[in-house]
């Protein structure tokens, strides 16, 4: 099963905020022997969000969608999820309870009476309006939940909330998958060669070692190594080790100069 990530918000695409979700989700998956297959950024545009979610629901991957599940006019993700599924939005009973708990806690902290019928508190219940049939994703930060439909999981845009919620989903819903995507990456620095020269060796390695991917990352102005190519392989640990041994042997045969080795 593959894992995907959708990040919603104009503030990311405009550069007003730097995305913190992509590197963190990669980190969370890697810690569990899993990996991210794809990621997608979408602005606050309902047709685009709906199209992205329709693909996510149809694709069968585990997808985390970050952002746009609030209750202000620029939050569209809940509505788009319902549209993509062709179902109505309804107030989730457990989400309602959790939101009321949060409002009660805030009132207590502020020394104010809890007034659930105040217009602003009634409006906050919209944060628990999810596509019909959704389950909740618990939020340990402030109790306001996200939601899940099938294998697509919706969390807030705030990293302090989103990342623990994603961890919960990985450890509660997908514990059986942990370790299935364990990867090893082995590479070395190659000096004084061109990618065209290395391509036949790269193709031969991939042909011999099914499931292993060979990569080359050229650099023209590295502060330590100057002009060079980082050449390597990645795949399941045992497969990557075997492919790397053949890569080293092939480089020796063509007589290129190599530098430091790296294992990730």
N, C-alpha and C positions, 0 to 999 in steps of 0.2 A: 504494500500500500504506500502510495506517495503522499508527501506533505506539501501543501501550498500555503501561500500567504497573500492576502489582499489588504492593502493599506489605503484607507479612504481619507481624503481631506485636501481641500485647496491649499491649506497652509503648508503642506509638504511640497506640493508641486510649485508653489510660488517661492519657496525658500524661506518663508517666515519662520518655519520650524524645521529643524533637522530630524530626519527619521531615526528613531532609536529602536524600532521594532525589528527590522530586518536583521541586524547583527545579533540582537538578543535571541530571536527565535532560532537562528542558526546555532547559537551557543547552547540553548536549552535542548534542542534536538540532538546535537553532537554529544552532550553529556549522557544521553540515553541510547547512544548507538544508533541514532537516526539521522536523517539528512533532509534538507529542503530541496524539493524538486523544481519549484518555480515560485516567483513572486510577481505581484502586479500592483501598480499604483493607480488610483482612480480619484479624480477630483469630485467635488460636491455637485455632481450632475446626475439627476435621477435616471435618465435613460442609460447612461454608461454604467452606473452602479448596478442597475437591474440586469443589464446584459452580462456583466461580470459574474453576478451571483447566479444567474441562470446557468451559465457554463459550469460554475462550481458545483451546483446541486446535481447537474447531469453527469459530471466527470467522475464521481466516485472517489476522489482523493479526500484525505483529511485536510480541511482548509480552515485556517484561522483568519478572521476578518476583523481588523482593528479600526475603530473609529466610526463616528456618525450614529451612535445608538442613543444619544441623549434626546432631549425633548424641546430643543430650540429650533427655530425655523431653518437653520442650516444643517440640521441633522436629518439624514434621509435613509439611513441604512435599514432601519426596521421596516419602513414602508416599502423599500425596494425589495427586501427579502420576501415580504408577503406577495408583492407583485410577481416576482420571479417564480414563486411557488403556485400562484393562482389561488391563494387562500386569504381569508380576512384577517385583520388584526384584532386581537382580543386581549383583555387584561388578564395576565396569568395570575391565578390565585396565590401561589406561593410568592411570586414577585411582589404582589400587593402587600402581603404580610411583611416582607423584608423591607420594603420602602417605608411602610408605616413605622416599623421598628427603628429605622434610621432617623426618621423625623422626630420620633419620641426621644431618641438619644440626644439629638441636637438640641431640642427644647430643654431637656434636663441639663445639658452642659451649659446652656445660656441662662439658666434660671428662669425660664419662661414657661407658661402653661402650654401643654400640647393641644393644639387645635387642628385636628385632621380635616375639618371642613373649611378651613381658610382657603381662599382661591389659589394661593401659591402652592399649598400642600396638595390640593386636588390636582393641580397641574403636574406636580411631581410624579403622580401615579402613572402618567403617560410613559415614564421610563420603564414601566413593567408591561406595556402593551406590545406583545410579540405576535409573530405569525401563528395562527391557530395550529396547535399540535406541538409547539416548541417546548423544550425542556430548559431549565435554567442552568446557567454557569455561575457558581457562587463567587462572590467578590469579597475577599477577606479584608479589603481596605476600608470600605464604607457600607457594605451589605447590599448596595444597589447591584442587582445581578445582570449578567449578560444572558445570552440564550443560545440554544443549540437546536438545529434542525438537521437530522440525519448526521452526516459527518462534517457539517459546516458549523463552525463555532464563532459566535459574535461577542467581542469584548470591546470595552471603551478604548478611546484613543490615548488616554493617559497611561504612560508606561508603568507607573507605580501601581495601577490597578490591573492593566492588561497582562503583564508578565506573570504575576502569581496565578491569574486565572488560566492562562495557557498551561502553566506547569500543572495545575490541578487536572486539566483535561488530559494531558499527556500521562500523568501518573494514575489517574482514575479510570479513564476510558481506554487507554492504549498501552497499558503496562505489558500486555502480552506481546507487543511489537518491539519492545526495547531490545536493542542489540541486533535487530535484523538488517540495519543499514550500516553496520560498523565499517568504517572506511579507513584506509591508511594512504597517505600521500608521501611519496619518496621522490626527491629531486636533487639535482646538482647544478652548479653553475658551469656553463660552457663558454669559453672565450674563443674569439677569432673564427667563428663559424657563422654560416648563414642558415636560416630556416629551410631554404630549398635544399641545402646539403643534408640536413638532418631528416627531412620528410620521409625518404625511403625507409630509414631505420624505424621511425615512428610508426609507419604503416605496417611494417613487419612485426613489430611488437604487438600491436592491436590485433593483427591477424592470428598470431600465435596464442595470445592470452585473451580468450573470450571474457568479456565483463570488465576488462581493464581499459581505462582511458589514458591516453598519452597526451601530454600538454606541453606547450612551449610558450614562455612569456619573455619576449625580447625587451631589453631596456637599452637606451642609448646614452643615458646620463646618470647612472646610479652613483650616489655619493661615495660608495665604498668600492664597487667593482667596475664602475665605468660601463662601457658598452659590453653587453653580455646577453646570454639567453639562459633563463632558468628552464631546464628540461626535466620532465619527470613523469611519473605514472601515479594513478590513483585507482583504488578498487578495494575489494575485500583484503584484509591483512595478508593472508598467505599468498593470494594471487598477486598482490602488489609487490611483495618481496621477490617472487619468482620473476616477474616482469622487469623489475628494477635490475636484477642480476643480469638479465639478457641485455638491458639497455646499456649498462656499464660495459659489458663485453663488446657490444656493437660500437660504442664510442671509441674503445681502445683500438678496434680494428681499423677505423677510419682515421685514427691518429689526431683527434682534436684535443685541445688543452682543456682540462676540467679544473674546477675549484671546489669550494665547500659543498658538502652534502647536507640535506635537510630532511627530517622526518616529521610529519604532522599527523 
